Amino acid sequence: MNVHNKVALVTGGGTGIGRATSIALAERGAWVAVNYSRSKTDADETVQTILSTGGRAMSVQADVSNDREVRAMVVAIVQQFGTVDLLVNNASITQHIALDDLEAATDEVWDELYAVNVKGMFNCARAAAPWMKHNHQGAIVNVGSIAGLTGSGSSLPYAVSKAAVHGLTKSLAHALAPQIRVNCVAPGAVATRWWEGREEKMNRLSKNVLLQHISTPEDIARLICTALEQESMTGQILTIDCGQTL
């Protein structure tokens, strides 16, 4: 699919991978709705970056775990841009808990991570799908993680939630075919503000992966755009991790 003049919703679009993806899509000529939950300043700054280079963008607030807010967000996008063609389910959260500290994985942690990381992606896909079907084509990319493949990550609930995202991708690919393609990009470590205060750990990690560097948000954004554009692919989990899992 040529994304030029297509309307793209990027959740968590104001920072990190979401920001890089919003800008990359705008550079390809897409009209971009930059979603945020609390980071209004970051989302507005991303929109201004796009507008300053001649692109079209808007910021729109919604907590993706709240179905009512998600549906209202999609209505707002359609009112301004006319439709929704593309969805990048990027919004995610985590809590840093040692994997072997099972007592720290409380009901509250499980519920919060699943509500945003899994249910939130489903909410957005469900709200956007009718517009894509109306257009007889659409594409969704969910942002997973190698934590969902390896079982190890910032916390046990986070890793399990990302494994669920990978499963959600395959189920949605079945549910929305043939008009809507659904794929997943699963990054390894990415040099975002998530690493603030952990730079030494990131530097140690970069020396131990095959390519001896950590991916940038722009690296991930380029693969997300490719997955949106590729018309012969659905239900796939695409790993991008500089060889971290080998």
MARFIVEX-163416 format. One record per residue (C-alpha): residue number from 1; chain; x, y, z. Coordinates in Angstrom, 2 decimals. Layout:
<rs>
- NUM	A	X	Y	Z
...
</rs>
This chain:
<rs>
- 1	A	0.00	0.00	0.00
- 2	A	1.25	3.42	-0.88
- 3	A	0.83	5.42	2.33
- 4	A	0.86	8.77	0.54
- 5	A	-2.32	10.69	1.47
- 6	A	-3.42	7.85	3.74
- 7	A	-4.56	8.65	7.28
- 8	A	-2.47	6.99	9.97
- 9	A	-3.14	6.77	13.69
- 10	A	-0.03	6.22	15.82
- 11	A	-0.72	5.51	19.47
- 12	A	1.87	6.76	21.91
- 13	A	2.99	8.85	18.97
- 14	A	4.72	11.68	20.79
- 15	A	7.81	9.93	22.08
- 16	A	10.34	7.25	21.18
- 17	A	9.32	4.75	18.54
- 18	A	5.92	6.42	18.19
- 19	A	7.43	9.81	17.44
- 20	A	9.90	8.35	14.94
- 21	A	7.07	6.45	13.24
- 22	A	4.82	9.50	13.09
- 23	A	7.57	11.50	11.42
- 24	A	8.54	8.66	9.05
- 25	A	4.93	8.25	7.91
- 26	A	4.59	11.99	7.39
- 27	A	7.76	11.96	5.29
- 28	A	6.05	9.36	3.11
- 29	A	3.08	11.68	2.67
- 30	A	0.67	10.19	5.20
- 31	A	-1.63	12.34	7.30
- 32	A	-0.76	11.47	10.89
- 33	A	-2.89	11.48	14.04
- 34	A	-0.48	11.50	16.98
- 35	A	-2.14	9.91	19.99
- 36	A	-1.09	10.56	23.56
- 37	A	-2.43	9.69	26.98
- 38	A	-0.52	12.13	29.21
- 39	A	2.37	13.42	27.07
- 40	A	0.51	16.30	25.41
- 41	A	3.61	18.48	25.12
- 42	A	5.55	15.72	23.36
- 43	A	2.65	14.95	21.02
- 44	A	2.16	18.62	20.13
- 45	A	5.89	18.96	19.49
- 46	A	5.82	15.95	17.16
- 47	A	2.87	17.48	15.30
- 48	A	4.70	20.79	14.95
- 49	A	7.76	18.98	13.58
- 50	A	5.59	17.40	10.90
- 51	A	3.75	20.62	10.09
- 52	A	7.01	22.55	9.82
- 53	A	8.11	20.33	6.94
- 54	A	4.83	20.64	5.06
- 55	A	3.14	17.53	6.39
- 56	A	-0.33	17.13	7.86
- 57	A	-0.79	16.04	11.46
- 58	A	-2.97	16.41	14.51
- 59	A	-2.62	15.39	18.13
- 60	A	-5.42	13.53	19.86
- 61	A	-5.75	12.42	23.48
- 62	A	-7.03	9.01	24.57
- 63	A	-6.16	6.37	27.13
- 64	A	-6.09	3.33	24.86
- 65	A	-7.24	1.07	27.68
- 66	A	-10.52	3.01	27.77
- 67	A	-12.79	1.90	24.93
- 68	A	-15.00	4.99	25.17
- 69	A	-11.99	7.30	24.81
- 70	A	-10.62	5.25	21.92
- 71	A	-13.89	5.42	20.00
- 72	A	-14.10	9.18	20.60
- 73	A	-10.52	9.54	19.37
- 74	A	-11.30	7.77	16.11
- 75	A	-14.38	9.96	15.61
- 76	A	-12.22	13.08	16.12
- 77	A	-9.70	11.85	13.55
- 78	A	-12.42	11.07	11.02
- 79	A	-13.98	14.50	11.56
- 80	A	-10.66	16.20	10.77
- 81	A	-9.05	13.85	8.24
- 82	A	-12.02	11.97	6.81
- 83	A	-11.09	8.37	7.62
- 84	A	-8.50	6.03	9.14
- 85	A	-6.42	3.86	6.79
- 86	A	-3.46	2.82	8.94
- 87	A	-2.99	2.02	12.62
- 88	A	0.26	1.68	14.53
- 89	A	-0.47	0.23	17.96
- 90	A	2.61	1.50	19.72
- 91	A	1.35	2.66	23.14
- 92	A	2.71	0.39	25.88
- 93	A	3.78	0.58	29.50
- 94	A	5.92	-1.50	31.83
- 95	A	7.04	-1.80	35.41
- 96	A	10.57	-2.83	36.31
- 97	A	10.30	-5.94	38.46
- 98	A	12.88	-8.70	38.82
- 99	A	11.62	-11.80	37.01
- 100	A	12.02	-13.98	40.09
- 101	A	10.12	-11.57	42.36
- 102	A	6.73	-13.19	41.86
- 103	A	5.18	-11.44	44.86
- 104	A	5.80	-8.04	43.25
- 105	A	3.72	-9.06	40.23
- 106	A	0.51	-7.99	41.92
- 107	A	-3.00	-7.98	40.51
- 108	A	-2.66	-4.24	40.00
- 109	A	0.49	-4.66	37.90
- 110	A	-1.04	-7.42	35.78
- 111	A	-4.27	-5.51	35.25
- 112	A	-2.56	-2.24	34.32
- 113	A	-0.11	-3.77	31.86
- 114	A	-2.70	-5.96	30.18
- 115	A	-5.20	-3.10	29.98
- 116	A	-2.79	-0.91	28.01
- 117	A	-0.50	-3.35	26.22
- 118	A	-3.08	-5.89	25.06
- 119	A	-6.62	-4.64	25.53
- 120	A	-5.56	-1.17	24.34
- 121	A	-4.33	-2.54	21.04
- 122	A	-7.55	-4.49	20.58
- 123	A	-9.63	-1.40	21.40
- 124	A	-7.85	0.66	18.75
- 125	A	-8.05	-2.06	16.11
- 126	A	-11.76	-2.54	16.77
- 127	A	-12.48	1.19	16.53
- 128	A	-10.45	1.74	13.36
- 129	A	-11.43	-1.42	11.47
- 130	A	-14.86	-0.24	10.20
- 131	A	-13.24	2.70	8.42
- 132	A	-10.60	0.49	6.84
- 133	A	-13.26	-1.96	5.69
- 134	A	-15.26	0.92	4.24
- 135	A	-12.14	1.84	2.22
- 136	A	-11.69	-1.83	1.21
- 137	A	-8.13	-1.81	2.52
- 138	A	-6.19	-1.08	5.66
- 139	A	-3.11	-2.06	7.60
- 140	A	-2.30	-2.43	11.28
- 141	A	1.08	-2.87	12.92
- 142	A	1.27	-3.83	16.58
- 143	A	4.51	-3.11	18.39
- 144	A	5.49	-6.22	20.31
- 145	A	8.86	-7.03	21.85
- 146	A	11.47	-9.73	21.92
- 147	A	10.41	-10.06	25.57
- 148	A	7.30	-11.74	24.20
- 149	A	9.50	-14.26	22.39
- 150	A	12.13	-14.92	25.05
- 151	A	10.00	-14.60	28.20
- 152	A	12.54	-12.21	29.71
- 153	A	12.27	-8.47	29.98
- 154	A	11.61	-5.58	32.33
- 155	A	9.10	-7.70	34.25
- 156	A	7.29	-11.00	33.96
- 157	A	3.87	-9.37	33.36
- 158	A	5.41	-7.19	30.63
- 159	A	6.94	-10.17	28.82
- 160	A	3.67	-12.09	29.01
- 161	A	1.69	-9.07	27.80
- 162	A	3.94	-8.80	24.75
- 163	A	3.54	-12.52	24.02
- 164	A	-0.19	-11.79	24.10
- 165	A	0.33	-8.95	21.60
- 166	A	1.96	-11.43	19.25
- 167	A	-1.02	-13.75	19.64
- 168	A	-3.44	-10.85	19.18
- 169	A	-1.68	-10.02	15.92
- 170	A	-2.32	-13.47	14.49
- 171	A	-5.93	-13.56	15.70
- 172	A	-6.68	-10.12	14.25
- 173	A	-5.03	-11.15	10.98
- 174	A	-7.59	-13.96	10.75
- 175	A	-10.49	-11.81	11.93
- 176	A	-9.88	-8.84	9.61
- 177	A	-8.72	-10.55	6.40
- 178	A	-8.82	-10.06	3.49
- 179	A	-9.31	-6.30	3.60
- 180	A	-7.07	-5.47	6.54
- 181	A	-3.53	-6.74	7.06
- 182	A	-2.21	-7.09	10.62
- 183	A	1.45	-7.57	11.47
- 184	A	3.71	-7.10	14.46
- 185	A	7.16	-5.59	14.84
- 186	A	9.08	-7.00	17.81
- 187	A	12.05	-4.81	18.73
- 188	A	14.90	-5.70	21.00
- 189	A	16.58	-2.97	23.01
- 190	A	15.96	0.49	21.54
- 191	A	17.80	3.68	22.49
- 192	A	14.84	5.65	23.89
- 193	A	14.28	7.54	27.13
- 194	A	13.34	4.17	28.68
- 195	A	17.11	3.79	29.20
- 196	A	17.52	7.07	31.10
- 197	A	19.56	6.23	34.18
- 198	A	20.47	2.85	32.69
- 199	A	22.92	4.02	30.04
- 200	A	25.73	1.89	31.46
- 201	A	23.59	-1.24	31.15
- 202	A	22.68	-0.28	27.57
- 203	A	26.35	0.21	26.69
- 204	A	27.22	-3.22	28.12
- 205	A	24.38	-4.81	26.18
- 206	A	25.41	-3.16	22.90
- 207	A	28.81	-4.84	23.10
- 208	A	27.23	-8.28	23.43
- 209	A	24.77	-8.26	20.53
- 210	A	25.91	-9.45	17.11
- 211	A	25.79	-6.04	15.43
- 212	A	27.33	-4.37	18.51
- 213	A	24.90	-1.49	18.65
- 214	A	21.41	-0.77	19.93
- 215	A	18.59	0.01	17.50
- 216	A	17.34	3.58	17.23
- 217	A	13.66	4.55	17.15
- 218	A	14.18	5.45	13.49
- 219	A	15.33	1.89	12.76
- 220	A	12.10	0.52	14.18
- 221	A	10.01	3.17	12.42
- 222	A	11.37	2.19	9.02
- 223	A	10.39	-1.44	9.56
- 224	A	6.92	-0.41	10.76
- 225	A	6.43	1.62	7.58
- 226	A	7.59	-1.31	5.47
- 227	A	5.11	-3.62	7.21
- 228	A	2.30	-1.14	6.57
- 229	A	3.24	-0.93	2.90
- 230	A	3.76	-4.65	2.20
- 231	A	0.54	-5.95	0.68
- 232	A	1.46	-9.66	0.67
- 233	A	2.12	-10.07	4.38
- 234	A	-0.20	-10.56	7.34
- 235	A	-0.07	-12.25	10.73
- 236	A	3.73	-12.03	10.92
- 237	A	5.99	-11.21	13.87
- 238	A	9.01	-9.30	12.56
- 239	A	12.01	-9.27	14.90
- 240	A	14.43	-6.31	14.81
- 241	A	17.03	-6.63	17.55
- 242	A	20.56	-6.30	16.15
- 243	A	20.99	-10.05	16.73
- 244	A	20.12	-9.80	20.43
- 245	A	18.12	-13.05	20.42
- 246	A	20.75	-15.11	18.59
</rs>
